[in-house]
Structures are given as C-alpha cells and as structure tokens.
C-alpha cells in the first residue's frame, strides 16, 4: 500500500507540474479544498492494509448510507466545515495578537466547557495504544 500511496503522490505532483498554469486560474478556495480532499484520499491509501480496506474506507467517507448515526454525522460535518474554515482562511499563529476582548474570552470558555461536558458524557473507551 505504501507503493500505491507513493504512486498516487507522484501522479498528483506530476499533474500539478503539467497543469500549473491552468491550476492557478482556479480561485484559491477551490484549490485549497481540492488539495485537502486529495490529501485525505492519499491518507486512506497510506493507512490501509490492502486495497479492499482502502475501498471500504473511501466508500464510507464519500457515500452516505442511511443509519441512526446520521444526526451525529451531520454535526460532525458541520464542525469539520467550521474547523476547515478556521484552518484555511483564518490568521496563522504569527498574525494573531492574542489580546482578546472579554466577550471573546467568554466565548472560548463556553466552547471549552461544551467540549469538556461532551468528553465527560462519552462512554468509556480504552486508551488507543492499550489496544495493540
């Protein structure tokens, strides 16, 4: 699978070099989202044990099938969209002043509280490395 991932990566780099001028004509947001999706697909190849596992993971990533988890999936997609927007369009660490108003501090404190409540209400799962 590492060979497949390397070939995928090499093909993407070759396509980028061959179509550099055409690629630059697309809006920056479209280019960023496309590269993000292509990298995520590459990570599936990097992570998978074999091609059936990769196909299964890609199928679950891109084809929605009805299940009781749809509401949680919708919330996850919305949160990922917000995170994507912050990561790609927000200021980076060196551009931030880190001098937040009282209102912004309260918002961050509320977000932390929501995260802590959510973590504390999850069912217990063993530490990832204890499973190996």
C-alpha positions in Angstrom: 0.0 0.0 0.0 3.0 2.3 0.6 3.9 1.8 -3.1 0.3 2.7 -4.1 0.4 5.8 -1.9 3.8 6.8 -3.4 2.4 6.3 -6.9 -0.7 8.4 -6.1 1.5 11.1 -4.6 3.8 11.1 -7.6 0.9 11.3 -10.1 -0.5 14.3 -8.2 2.8 16.0 -8.3 3.2 15.3 -12.0 -0.3 16.6 -12.7 0.4 19.7 -10.7 3.6 20.4 -12.7 2.0 19.6 -16.0 -1.1 21.8 -15.4 0.4 24.5 -13.2 -0.9 27.5 -15.3 -4.4 26.1 -15.6 -4.5 25.2 -11.9 -3.5 28.8 -10.9 -6.6 30.1 -12.7 -9.0 28.5 -10.2 -10.0 30.5 -7.1 -7.8 30.0 -4.1 -10.7 28.4 -2.1 -11.4 25.8 -4.8 -7.7 24.9 -5.0 -7.4 24.6 -1.2 -10.5 22.4 -0.8 -9.4 20.2 -3.8 -5.9 19.7 -2.4 -7.3 19.0 1.1 -9.6 16.3 -0.4 -6.9 14.8 -2.5 -4.5 14.6 0.5 -7.2 12.9 2.7 -7.7 10.3 0.0 -4.0 9.8 -0.1 -4.0 9.2 3.7 -6.5 6.5 3.2 -4.1 4.7 0.9 -1.3 5.3 3.4 -3.3 3.9 6.3 -5.0 0.9 4.7 -3.6 -2.7 4.9 -4.9 -3.6 1.4 -7.0 -2.3 -1.4 -10.3 -3.8 -0.2 -9.8 -1.9 3.1 -9.0 1.3 1.2 -12.1 0.9 -1.0 -14.2 0.3 2.1 -12.9 3.4 3.8 -13.3 5.6 0.7 -16.9 4.3 0.3 -17.8 5.2 3.9 -16.1 8.6 3.5 -17.9 9.7 0.3 -21.2 7.7 0.1 -23.8 8.4 2.8 -25.8 5.4 3.8 -28.9 5.8 6.0 -28.2 4.9 9.6 -29.1 6.1 13.1 -25.8 8.0 13.2 -26.9 10.5 10.5 -27.6 13.2 13.1 -24.2 12.8 14.7 -22.6 12.7 11.3 -24.3 15.9 10.3 -23.0 17.6 13.5 -19.5 16.3 12.7 -19.6 17.5 9.1 -20.7 21.0 10.3 -17.9 21.1 12.9 -15.4 20.0 10.4 -16.5 22.7 8.0 -16.1 25.3 10.7 -12.6 23.9 11.5 -11.7 23.8 7.9 -12.7 27.5 7.5 -10.7 28.5 10.6 -7.6 26.4 9.4 -7.6 27.7 5.8 -8.9 31.2 6.0 -8.1 32.4 9.5 -5.0 34.1 10.7 -2.0 31.9 11.5 -0.3 32.0 14.9 2.2 34.7 14.0 -0.5 37.0 12.7 -2.7 36.7 15.9 -2.4 39.3 18.6 -3.7 37.1 21.3 -5.3 40.1 23.0 -8.9 39.0 23.2 -11.8 41.1 24.5 -13.8 39.9 27.5 -16.6 38.7 25.2 -14.2 36.6 23.1 -12.7 35.1 26.3 -16.2 34.1 27.4 -17.0 32.5 24.0 -13.8 30.5 24.2 -14.5 29.5 27.8 -18.0 28.4 26.8 -16.6 26.4 23.9 -14.2 24.7 26.3 -17.0 23.9 28.7 -19.1 22.3 25.9 -16.1 20.2 24.9 -15.4 19.1 28.4 -19.1 18.2 29.0 -19.1 16.2 25.7 -15.9 14.4 26.6 -17.2 13.5 30.1 -20.5 12.1 28.8 -18.9 9.8 26.3 -18.9 6.1 27.1 -15.5 4.9 28.4 -13.1 3.7 25.7 -9.6 2.4 26.4 -6.5 4.4 25.5 -5.7 3.8 21.8 -2.2 2.3 22.4 -3.6 -0.1 25.0 -5.5 -1.8 22.2 -2.3 -3.0 20.5 
